[in-house]
């Protein structure tokens, strides 16, 4: 009976459960005299910085991403496409 429980237990634990990690800090960027801290989750910093600069200068977003601009907040904008997210914080 004890052996059956020991054999069945590993089958109940999902194999692909990943760790929850915070968004990556991609550094500071200056656009039009304002400084922003760029953060990215599930995308590379190089791409997040490029997308953020594009959004901050012309409000154009990459294909498939939905973006929201915030007012009266330290958060300038946030863009997401599924689990892929990048955003800018005013500094």
Backbone as CSV, one residue per row, in Angstrom:
resi,resn,N_x,N_y,N_z,CA_x,CA_y,CA_z,C_x,C_y,C_z
1,UNK,0.823,-1.190,0.000,0.000,0.000,0.000,0.870,1.258,0.000
2,UNK,1.895,1.263,0.811,2.805,2.400,0.885,3.588,2.557,-0.418
3,UNK,3.954,1.447,-1.033,4.695,1.483,-2.298,3.823,2.067,-3.405
4,UNK,2.547,1.731,-3.420,1.635,2.260,-4.445,1.503,3.776,-4.315
5,UNK,1.461,4.289,-3.103,1.366,5.735,-2.889,2.648,6.432,-3.325
6,UNK,3.792,5.819,-3.076,5.079,6.405,-3.461,5.239,6.440,-4.978
7,UNK,4.691,5.459,-5.661,4.779,5.408,-7.123,3.796,6.399,-7.753
8,UNK,2.630,6.594,-7.166,1.601,7.471,-7.726,1.888,8.948,-7.471
9,UNK,2.603,9.292,-6.412,2.846,10.683,-6.045,3.598,11.471,-7.126
10,UNK,4.685,10.967,-7.709,5.369,11.755,-8.734,4.517,12.028,-9.970
11,UNK,3.527,11.208,-10.228,2.662,11.434,-11.386,1.713,12.603,-11.165
12,UNK,1.485,13.003,-9.927,0.581,14.097,-9.618,1.251,15.455,-9.751
13,UNK,2.573,15.518,-9.709,3.309,16.775,-9.798,3.557,17.091,-11.269
14,UNK,3.097,18.254,-11.746,3.316,18.589,-13.151,4.801,18.779,-13.453
15,UNK,5.229,18.254,-14.586,6.646,18.302,-14.944,7.061,19.664,-15.454
16,UNK,6.181,20.406,-16.099,6.552,21.667,-16.722,6.254,22.889,-15.882
17,UNK,6.087,22.761,-14.591,5.775,23.927,-13.778,7.043,24.749,-13.574
18,UNK,7.038,25.968,-14.139,8.205,26.840,-14.060,8.119,27.765,-12.864
19,UNK,9.215,28.374,-12.557,9.260,29.305,-11.446,8.705,30.659,-11.878
20,UNK,8.080,31.348,-10.955,7.585,32.692,-11.228,8.747,33.650,-11.015
21,UNK,9.047,34.435,-12.037,10.173,35.366,-11.952,9.665,36.790,-12.191
22,UNK,10.298,37.775,-11.557,9.879,39.165,-11.770,10.321,39.660,-13.144
23,UNK,9.730,40.741,-13.629,10.152,41.309,-14.914,11.619,41.726,-14.874
24,UNK,12.272,41.641,-16.006,13.693,41.988,-16.131,13.839,43.499,-16.263
25,UNK,14.802,44.069,-15.547,15.101,45.486,-15.637,16.009,45.703,-16.845
26,UNK,15.544,46.446,-17.837,16.309,46.653,-19.074,17.040,47.982,-19.110
27,UNK,17.048,48.693,-18.018,17.815,49.933,-17.934,16.995,51.170,-18.234
28,UNK,17.707,52.306,-18.204,17.073,53.599,-18.410,17.198,54.033,-19.859
29,UNK,16.203,54.802,-20.300,16.182,55.320,-21.663,15.647,56.743,-21.601
30,UNK,16.296,57.634,-22.337,15.856,59.012,-22.394,15.203,59.278,-23.740
31,UNK,13.960,59.770,-23.708,13.208,60.086,-24.916,12.570,61.457,-24.718
32,UNK,12.856,62.375,-25.612,12.303,63.734,-25.568,12.557,64.417,-24.226
33,UNK,13.735,64.239,-23.683,14.094,64.898,-22.431,13.556,64.241,-21.174
34,UNK,12.797,63.167,-21.307,12.283,62.435,-20.142,13.025,61.126,-20.007
35,UNK,13.225,60.680,-18.773,13.915,59.422,-18.523,12.913,58.367,-18.081
36,UNK,13.046,57.179,-18.654,12.144,56.062,-18.354,12.963,54.833,-18.002
37,UNK,12.438,54.040,-17.094,13.024,52.741,-16.764,12.209,51.701,-17.535
38,UNK,12.877,50.936,-18.386,12.199,49.951,-19.226,12.267,48.587,-18.555
39,UNK,11.144,47.910,-18.488,11.070,46.566,-17.909,10.465,45.612,-18.938
40,UNK,10.876,44.349,-18.885,10.391,43.351,-19.835,10.133,42.029,-19.134
41,UNK,9.095,41.354,-19.565,8.762,40.037,-19.033,8.541,39.084,-20.206
42,UNK,9.330,38.057,-20.286,9.251,37.020,-21.311,9.688,37.480,-22.700
43,UNK,10.360,38.633,-22.794,10.998,39.037,-24.044,12.384,39.583,-23.715
44,UNK,13.264,39.597,-24.691,14.631,40.076,-24.479,14.647,41.590,-24.324
45,UNK,15.609,42.059,-23.546,15.719,43.489,-23.286,15.968,44.288,-24.561
46,UNK,16.776,43.764,-25.442,17.077,44.496,-26.671,15.789,44.798,-27.444
47,UNK,14.937,43.828,-27.562,13.661,44.006,-28.261,12.733,44.929,-27.472
48,UNK,12.673,44.764,-26.149,11.798,45.597,-25.319,12.204,47.062,-25.404
49,UNK,13.507,47.331,-25.386,13.988,48.708,-25.488,13.637,49.308,-26.861
50,UNK,13.806,48.521,-27.908,13.484,48.993,-29.254,11.981,49.287,-29.373
51,UNK,11.147,48.371,-28.880,9.697,48.568,-28.916,9.279,49.770,-28.064
52,UNK,9.887,49.924,-26.893,9.542,51.021,-25.994,9.881,52.369,-26.627
53,UNK,11.041,52.451,-27.257,11.415,53.712,-27.902,10.443,54.041,-29.029
54,UNK,10.053,53.034,-29.783,9.098,53.218,-30.874,7.752,53.721,-30.324
55,UNK,7.320,53.138,-29.210,6.031,53.534,-28.639,6.101,54.923,-28.014
56,UNK,7.198,55.236,-27.321,7.329,56.535,-26.669,7.442,57.685,-27.670
57,UNK,8.054,57.434,-28.817,8.230,58.510,-29.793,7.010,58.699,-30.687
58,UNK,6.352,57.615,-31.099,5.274,57.768,-32.081,3.988,57.011,-31.742
59,UNK,3.906,56.411,-30.576,2.740,55.613,-30.160,2.426,54.477,-31.130
60,UNK,3.433,54.027,-31.847,3.209,52.863,-32.724,3.631,51.615,-31.969
61,UNK,2.841,50.583,-32.081,3.092,49.352,-31.347,3.374,48.221,-32.321
62,UNK,4.103,47.206,-31.869,4.377,46.058,-32.730,3.104,45.285,-33.038
63,UNK,3.134,44.554,-34.122,1.977,43.769,-34.542,1.600,42.756,-33.461
64,UNK,0.323,42.723,-33.122,-0.182,41.757,-32.149,-0.184,42.248,-30.713
65,UNK,0.519,43.329,-30.417,0.584,43.858,-29.056,-0.558,44.839,-28.830
66,UNK,-1.124,44.801,-27.629,-2.093,45.812,-27.239,-1.436,46.662,-26.158
67,UNK,-1.558,47.966,-26.295,-0.873,48.885,-25.382,-1.872,49.792,-24.689
68,UNK,-1.513,50.180,-23.483,-2.323,51.114,-22.712,-1.407,52.180,-22.146
69,UNK,-1.773,53.455,-22.342,-1.022,54.581,-21.801,-1.700,55.023,-20.517
70,UNK,-0.904,55.284,-19.476,-1.436,55.664,-18.174,-1.181,57.146,-17.914
71,UNK,-2.125,57.798,-17.230,-1.932,59.175,-16.802,-2.054,59.217,-15.288
72,UNK,-1.431,60.205,-14.684,-1.408,60.344,-13.216,-0.840,59.100,-12.547
73,UNK,0.204,58.548,-13.141,0.827,57.338,-12.620,2.311,57.363,-12.971
74,UNK,3.111,56.659,-12.201,4.531,56.528,-12.541,4.699,55.647,-13.774
75,UNK,3.730,54.787,-14.020,3.762,53.916,-15.196,3.322,54.720,-16.415
76,UNK,4.198,54.807,-17.417,3.883,55.580,-18.629,3.008,54.770,-19.580
77,UNK,3.414,53.517,-19.846,2.624,52.651,-20.706,2.949,51.195,-20.400
78,UNK,2.093,50.315,-20.904,2.296,48.871,-20.783,1.756,48.223,-22.042
79,UNK,2.570,47.391,-22.680,2.156,46.682,-23.885,2.273,45.184,-23.640
80,UNK,1.295,44.428,-24.132,1.286,42.984,-23.906,0.780,42.239,-25.132
81,UNK,1.326,41.053,-25.293,0.888,40.110,-26.316,0.985,38.740,-25.663
82,UNK,-0.122,38.276,-25.079,-0.089,37.028,-24.311,0.749,37.227,-23.053
83,UNK,1.787,36.403,-22.887,2.650,36.524,-21.713,3.832,37.458,-21.952
84,UNK,3.981,37.950,-23.172,5.083,38.850,-23.512,4.675,40.284,-23.174
85,UNK,5.406,40.899,-22.234,5.028,42.219,-21.732,6.260,43.107,-21.658
86,UNK,6.079,44.384,-21.988,7.100,45.386,-21.719,6.404,46.673,-21.318
87,UNK,7.085,47.466,-20.478,6.486,48.707,-19.998,7.561,49.693,-19.590
88,UNK,7.149,50.964,-19.418,8.072,52.027,-19.044,7.564,52.721,-17.789
89,UNK,8.509,53.016,-16.889,8.208,53.736,-15.658,8.927,55.078,-15.719
90,UNK,8.206,56.176,-15.429,8.816,57.512,-15.435,9.819,57.616,-14.295
91,UNK,10.944,58.258,-14.558,11.958,58.511,-13.521,12.289,59.957,-13.443
